[in-house]
Structure formats: C-alpha cells, structure tokens
C-alpha cells in the first residue's frame, strides 16, 4: 500500500486490501498528464486543493450535468452520471496534488474520506431526489477507495471502507447544471507536512513552487 498509509494506526480489519490504482484502472479513469493537471496559481482566484498540516485535505466543489434536477427518473439518472463523472475528476485532481512534488505519497495514502457535500440544482419545491442524485458521486468514490456501495462490493462488503463518508445532499439551488459536490479527505500528517514543507499547502501551485515542481519532474 502507500508509503505513509502503512505506518498509520488503522485497525487491521479496516485497512484496504487492494491497490487504489488497480481500482482506478478497472473503473476506466484516465489520470491524464502532469502538463494537464499541474498548473500555476498565478491569476487564479480559488484553490482546487488545500491541505492542513494535520492531514485534512479540502477539495473545492466542481459542477456538472446539463439539466436542472427533478424527480423524473431520467433526470435523476442524468444527475447520477454527472455526479460519477465529477468524482472521477476529483480523484484525478487529488492524485496529482499528492504525487506532483515527489514526496513519496499517492492515492494509496488516503486514510479515509471525512465529509461530502452535494448541492443539487432544482427549482422544484417538491424535489425529493437530491440524495439519490448525489449517490452517483458517493458510489463512484467508494468504487475507488472502498465501501458498501462500491462496484466491487459483494453483499454490501468491500475490501476496505476508506471511501465511506459523512454527507449532506441538498436540493433547491439554481443554475444551468445539475449538481456541485465537494469533499474532504484525510491523509497521514507526515505526508501533509512533507507536502507543505516542499511546495506549500495549495494547488494550483504558487508560481515559485510551480517552477520548483516542474524541475523536480524534469519539465
């Protein structure tokens, strides 16, 4: 497993018994390239990733889907697929945030998932399918990191539980899209501190750190 993960005091019964990258490959998630996903903070107004020295990692929300949601089964299905696609994009973002500085960490060092928030776009005051829509996000996240609704689960049992999270799923927002989830995960504090010491706490990277990380990666 991860270089930092194995040293953490997680009960043996709860440790993942699989490589996260095997799950990513099986799910067909394309991690892309350094050039696509490691960029400069110059001129940007928000971060996509912020890490605290304790190991808490915050990922900014990301919108997706083409339609406002309603309780129509086809609209819910569309929202669930959009939510799954957003989960893929966040997994890619988290991957590059953990590996680009070459501190030795990667997605196998994610200890567990702490909290997800799913904001679902619907102007229907009787809308009840917000949780069902956000399940598309939660299920995809568990498929990669482990959980009872993962694609690999059998009778609600998986080879790890680090994708399971506390969650709020709220409908009633306006917009020309379907939903915007965000998520908070935990990584080992030793990895968090190594990242901060080497290149700071935020991605995209501040310009001096961007130049440093490019050199580390031979760019």
SVG drawing of the C-alpha trace seen along z (x, -y; Angstrom):
<svg xmlns="http://www.w3.org/2000/svg" viewBox="-44 -37 59 48">
<polyline fill="none" stroke="black" stroke-width="0.4" points="0.0,0.0 1.1,-3.6 4.4,-4.5 2.7,-6.6 -0.5,-4.6 1.1,-1.5 2.5,-3.4 -0.9,-4.8 -2.7,-3.4 -5.7,-2.0 -7.1,1.3 -6.0,4.2 -9.6,5.1 -10.3,1.7 -7.2,1.3 -7.7,1.6 -6.7,4.9 -6.4,3.5 -4.3,1.1 -6.3,-2.1 -4.7,-2.4 -6.0,1.1 -9.5,-0.2 -8.9,-3.3 -7.7,-1.2 -10.7,1.1 -13.1,-1.9 -11.6,-3.3 -10.5,-6.6 -7.8,-8.4 -5.3,-10.2 -4.0,-12.4 -0.6,-14.1 1.4,-16.4 1.0,-19.2 -2.8,-18.9 -3.2,-18.9 -0.3,-20.6 -0.6,-24.4 0.2,-27.7 -1.9,-29.7 -0.9,-32.9 -4.1,-34.9 -6.4,-32.3 -9.0,-33.3 -9.5,-30.0 -7.7,-26.8 -8.8,-23.3 -6.9,-21.6 -5.8,-22.8 -4.0,-20.6 -3.7,-21.2 -0.6,-20.0 -2.9,-17.7 -3.6,-15.7 -7.1,-17.2 -7.5,-17.8 -10.2,-20.0 -11.2,-19.7 -13.2,-22.5 -16.6,-21.8 -17.0,-21.1 -20.2,-21.5 -21.5,-19.1 -24.5,-17.9 -26.6,-19.7 -30.0,-19.9 -31.7,-21.1 -32.9,-18.1 -36.4,-16.9 -37.8,-13.6 -38.2,-12.4 -36.2,-9.0 -34.4,-10.0 -33.3,-13.4 -32.1,-11.6 -30.2,-9.1 -28.5,-12.0 -27.6,-13.6 -26.1,-10.4 -23.9,-10.0 -22.8,-13.7 -22.0,-13.1 -20.0,-10.0 -18.0,-12.0 -17.3,-14.7 -16.0,-12.1 -13.6,-10.9 -12.4,-14.4 -11.8,-15.0 -9.9,-11.7 -7.6,-12.8 -7.2,-16.2 -6.3,-14.5 -3.9,-12.2 -1.8,-15.0 -2.0,-17.0 -0.5,-14.1 2.2,-13.0 3.5,-16.1 6.0,-17.1 7.6,-13.6 7.3,-13.5 6.5,-9.8 2.8,-9.9 -0.1,-9.0 -3.8,-7.9 -2.9,-4.8 -2.0,-7.1 -5.6,-8.4 -6.6,-7.2 -10.3,-7.7 -12.9,-10.1 -14.4,-12.5 -17.3,-14.5 -19.0,-15.1 -21.5,-17.9 -23.7,-17.6 -25.5,-20.7 -28.2,-19.7 -29.8,-22.2 -33.6,-22.1 -36.2,-24.8 -39.0,-22.2 -40.1,-22.8 -41.3,-19.2 -38.0,-17.8 -37.0,-14.7 -34.3,-13.0 -31.3,-15.1 -29.8,-12.2 -30.4,-9.8 -28.5,-12.1 -25.6,-12.5 -25.4,-8.7 -23.8,-8.8 -20.9,-10.6 -20.7,-8.6 -20.9,-5.3 -18.1,-6.2 -15.9,-7.5 -16.4,-4.2 -15.7,-2.2 -12.1,-3.6 -11.5,-3.9 -13.8,-1.2 -17.3,-1.0 -20.5,0.9 -21.9,-0.6 -18.7,-0.2 -18.8,1.6 -16.6,4.2 -18.8,4.7 -20.5,8.1 -23.5,8.2 -22.5,4.7 -19.0,5.8 -15.8,4.5 -12.1,4.8 -11.9,1.5 -14.0,-1.3 -12.0,-4.5 -14.4,-5.8 -17.3,-5.9 -18.1,-9.5 -20.4,-11.6 -22.6,-13.5 -25.1,-16.3 -27.2,-16.2 -29.2,-19.4 -31.6,-20.3 -33.0,-23.7 -30.1,-25.6 -30.4,-27.4 -28.1,-27.2 -27.8,-25.7 -26.2,-22.5 -27.2,-19.5 -25.1,-19.5 -21.9,-20.5 -20.2,-18.1 -17.2,-18.8 -15.3,-16.5 -12.9,-16.4 -10.4,-13.5 -7.7,-12.6 -4.1,-11.7 -1.2,-11.0 0.0,-14.1 3.6,-13.1 2.7,-13.3 0.8,-16.5 3.7,-18.1 6.1,-16.9 3.9,-18.4 3.7,-21.7 7.4,-21.9 8.3,-21.0 5.8,-23.1 3.2,-24.7 -0.4,-23.8 -2.3,-24.7 -2.9,-23.7 -2.8,-25.1 0.8,-25.8 2.0,-29.3 4.4,-30.4 7.7,-29.8 6.5,-26.3 5.2,-25.6 8.7,-26.3 10.3,-24.1 7.9,-21.2 8.3,-21.4 12.1,-21.0 11.5,-18.1 9.6,-16.4 12.1,-17.2 9.7,-19.8"/>
</svg>
